[in-house]
Amino acid sequence: MLIVYHSQSGASARLAASCWLGALEHNAAVRIERAADVGALEIKQSAGVLLVCAENSGRLSGGMKDLLDRVFYPLSSAGCSLPYALLISAGNDGRGAVAEAQRILRGIPFTEALEPRIIRGFPDLEALKSAEELGAGFATGLEMGIF
């Protein structure tokens, strides 16, 4: 399992770290990487991808959009179809970022394993716990072959 995040303010990085902690309980091989450090090869080598990023101006953050743009054609032409989960750190609504990510990921095509989660505002303890549960749930589903 691969957790990929893009963070400018630190909020998405904190949420990604919480996802990682939750996933570690169920999958010792879970990796966490910054979006800038990931390419198609790292994604192809994973059983599933959990994407964590911010909403910027109602859209997907630039760093995550850059990653998806870089891997779209290599993954789609290779027939790479993986389950994914999405966590958006939103200062506003978050739905625009979710819709943009889903549109791109359907084209690869990746399969949405869990409902996208939107955390509004800077992550407090409740938000971090929610992210930890998302990581644990995604890792468990992958381990059990549900996704």
C-alpha positions as CSV (number, residue, x, y, z in Angstrom):
1,M,0.0,0.0,0.0
2,L,1.2,3.5,-0.9
3,I,0.2,6.7,0.8
4,V,0.9,9.7,-1.4
5,Y,0.5,13.3,-0.1
6,H,1.0,16.9,-1.1
7,S,1.2,19.5,1.6
8,Q,2.1,23.2,1.8
9,S,0.7,24.2,5.2
10,G,1.5,20.9,6.9
11,A,-2.1,19.9,7.3
12,S,-2.1,17.2,4.6
13,A,1.3,15.9,5.9
14,R,-0.2,15.5,9.4
15,L,-3.2,13.7,7.9
16,A,-1.1,11.5,5.8
17,A,1.1,10.6,8.8
18,S,-2.1,9.6,10.7
19,C,-3.3,7.5,7.8
20,W,0.1,5.8,7.8
21,L,-0.1,5.0,11.5
22,G,-3.5,3.5,11.1
23,A,-2.4,1.4,8.1
24,L,0.7,0.1,9.8
25,E,-1.4,-1.8,12.3
26,H,-2.7,-3.9,9.3
27,N,0.1,-3.7,6.7
28,A,3.8,-3.5,7.8
29,A,4.8,-2.8,4.2
30,V,2.8,0.4,3.9
31,R,4.9,3.3,2.4
32,I,4.3,7.0,2.7
33,E,5.8,9.4,0.0
34,R,5.5,13.0,-1.1
35,A,3.7,13.4,-4.4
36,A,6.8,15.1,-5.9
37,D,8.8,11.9,-5.2
38,V,6.4,9.4,-6.7
39,G,6.1,8.3,-10.3
40,A,4.2,5.6,-12.2
41,L,6.6,2.8,-11.2
42,E,6.0,3.3,-7.4
43,I,2.3,3.3,-8.0
44,K,2.4,0.2,-10.2
45,Q,4.3,-1.6,-7.4
46,S,1.6,-1.0,-4.8
47,A,-1.5,-2.9,-4.0
48,G,-3.5,0.3,-3.6
49,V,-3.0,4.1,-3.3
50,L,-4.3,6.5,-0.6
51,L,-4.0,10.1,-1.9
52,V,-3.9,12.9,0.7
53,C,-3.9,16.5,-0.4
54,A,-5.4,19.9,0.0
55,E,-8.1,21.8,-1.7
56,N,-6.7,25.0,-3.3
57,S,-9.2,27.6,-4.6
58,G,-11.8,24.9,-4.7
59,R,-9.6,22.6,-6.8
60,L,-7.1,19.8,-6.4
61,S,-3.8,21.0,-5.0
62,G,-1.2,21.7,-7.7
63,G,1.3,19.1,-6.4
64,M,-1.3,16.3,-6.5
65,K,-2.5,17.4,-9.9
66,D,1.1,17.4,-11.1
67,L,1.5,13.8,-9.9
68,L,-1.7,12.6,-11.6
69,D,-0.8,14.4,-14.8
70,R,2.7,12.7,-14.8
71,V,1.4,9.2,-14.2
72,F,-1.9,9.3,-16.2
73,Y,-0.7,8.1,-19.5
74,P,2.0,5.7,-18.3
75,L,-0.5,4.0,-16.0
76,S,-3.5,4.0,-18.4
77,S,-1.4,2.6,-21.3
78,A,0.0,-0.1,-19.0
79,G,-3.5,-1.2,-18.0
80,C,-2.8,-0.4,-14.3
81,S,-6.0,-0.5,-12.4
82,L,-5.7,-0.2,-8.6
83,P,-8.0,0.6,-5.8
84,Y,-7.7,4.0,-4.2
85,A,-8.9,6.1,-1.4
86,L,-8.9,9.9,-1.2
87,L,-8.5,12.3,1.7
88,I,-8.9,16.1,1.1
89,S,-7.8,18.7,3.6
90,A,-10.1,21.6,2.8
91,G,-10.1,25.1,4.0
92,N,-13.4,25.6,2.3
93,D,-15.8,22.9,0.9
94,G,-13.6,20.2,-0.6
95,R,-16.1,18.9,-3.1
96,G,-14.4,20.5,-6.1
97,A,-11.1,18.8,-5.3
98,V,-12.8,15.5,-4.8
99,A,-14.7,15.7,-8.1
100,E,-11.5,16.7,-10.0
101,A,-9.5,13.8,-8.5
102,Q,-12.3,11.3,-9.2
103,R,-12.5,12.4,-12.8
104,I,-8.8,11.9,-13.4
105,L,-8.6,8.6,-11.5
106,R,-11.6,7.1,-13.4
107,G,-9.6,7.7,-16.6
108,I,-6.6,5.7,-15.6
109,P,-8.8,3.7,-14.5
110,F,-8.5,3.3,-10.8
111,T,-11.3,2.0,-8.6
112,E,-12.7,4.0,-5.7
113,A,-12.4,1.7,-2.7
114,L,-13.8,4.0,-0.1
115,E,-15.9,7.2,0.0
116,P,-13.7,10.2,-0.2
117,R,-13.1,11.9,3.1
118,I,-13.0,15.6,3.5
119,I,-11.4,17.2,6.6
120,R,-12.3,20.9,6.9
121,G,-10.0,23.3,8.7
122,F,-6.6,22.6,10.2
123,P,-6.7,19.0,11.5
124,D,-7.5,18.6,15.2
125,L,-7.3,15.4,17.2
126,E,-10.7,14.2,15.9
127,A,-9.6,14.8,12.3
128,L,-6.3,13.0,12.9
129,K,-8.2,10.0,14.4
130,S,-10.5,10.0,11.3
131,A,-7.5,9.9,9.1
132,E,-6.0,7.1,11.1
133,E,-9.2,5.1,10.7
134,L,-9.2,5.7,7.0
135,G,-5.7,4.4,6.7
136,A,-6.6,1.3,8.8
137,G,-9.7,0.6,6.9
138,F,-8.0,0.9,3.5
139,A,-5.1,-1.3,4.6
140,T,-7.5,-3.9,6.0
141,G,-9.6,-4.0,2.9
142,L,-6.5,-4.5,0.7
143,E,-5.2,-7.2,3.0
144,M,-8.6,-9.0,2.9
145,G,-8.8,-8.7,-0.9
146,I,-12.1,-6.7,-0.6
147,F,-10.8,-3.9,-2.9
